[in-house]
Amino acid sequence: MSVMTRSQMSGAKARSAEIRHQAKARGAQMRGQAKARGAQMREQAAKSSAGSTARRTAARMTPVLIGSGIATRRGVRNARTWMAPRLERAGHQVEKDLGPRVAAMLITASHRIEPTPVRHRVRWPMFTAGAAVVAGGGAAAAYLMTRRADSDGLHAAEPTITTPSAVPNPPSAPAGTTPSAG
C-alpha cells in the first residue's frame, strides 16, 4: 500500500470536504424543490376539494334554508295570531279601567298645580260712587248756603249786567275800530 504524504492527505481532505459541501447543497436544493412541489400539489388538491365540498354542502343546505324560511314565516304568523287577541283585550282593559283612573289622576294633578286666579279689581264703580257722593255733598252745601244767605238778606241788591253796545270802546278793542255784534 502506498503511504500518503502529508500534503497529499491535506489535499484529499480538502477535496472530500468540497464534495460533502456540494452534496449538502444539492440535497438542500432538492428538498426545497420537493417542498415547493408538495405545497403546489396540496394547494391544487385543496382547491378542487374545497370547490367540490362547497358545491355538495350548498346542494344539501338549500332545502334546509328554504324550509327554515318557511318555518320562520309560519312562526311569525303563529306569534301574530297568538298576540292579536291579547293586545285587543289589554286595550279594552286600559280603556275601561286604567284610562279613567289615569284621567282622574291627571285632572287632580292639574288642579293642584294650577295657580290661583288673580282677582282683577274693577275700580270705576268705586270712582263713580265717590264722585256721586262728592257731587251730592257739594249740591247739599250749596243749597244750604243759598238758603242761609236768603234768610240773612245778602242777595237783596243784585249787580246790573252791562251789554257791549252800551260801552263805546271796550278796552280790548284797538282805537278806531268798531266792535262787532256777536
Steps between C-alpha positions, in 0.01 A plus 500: 500500500608832437554742768370847452700795581379774707438735218306232316292440810410860542402522130281191530332640806434823320346317201292284727370807685416666169309196378306482825415869470374458144292198602344695784419789268343266244299327772373829639407616153314176430322517834389857426371400158319202647342720764385748238357224280323350803354836595373555146346156491334549837369844390351356180346214694356740753355722224332215323392350830368832635302567183343161497435511873333839468281377215397193697428705813295752303299221341428351842422833674267655240192303607583563866523876441179508300329302772635732769361802313161334481523403866594855593202645312275239661640583845447873450142437384434280803647761735283773349192276521572433866579863589216685322212403733712562806587850383135572426398380846770715659382803302142454619623455857698825484205678344256373763697498824835665472400788271251663738742460791781663307267776382382568857858504623601748229203725578578511872865567426402787271279648773785476746752679284261759356575842650224686680326744266607860535204715609483808284341781697262712304548854627269709286183424703679618814616815321149569372349450845760730655436767235124474564551539876723804451256655252207432732688652793592806293141543386374466856756755623407743222129464578559561869717804432247658266223433749698660782594794276135558407403499860774754584408732208837506331355462152273807515698715255608320188761659278393631157636337192618734224486407132782567257295752296474726805876535526646725219843337469572194700851490635587188298424660162762733347418866445316588179328166457140420565411202702308236308178367634539148575 
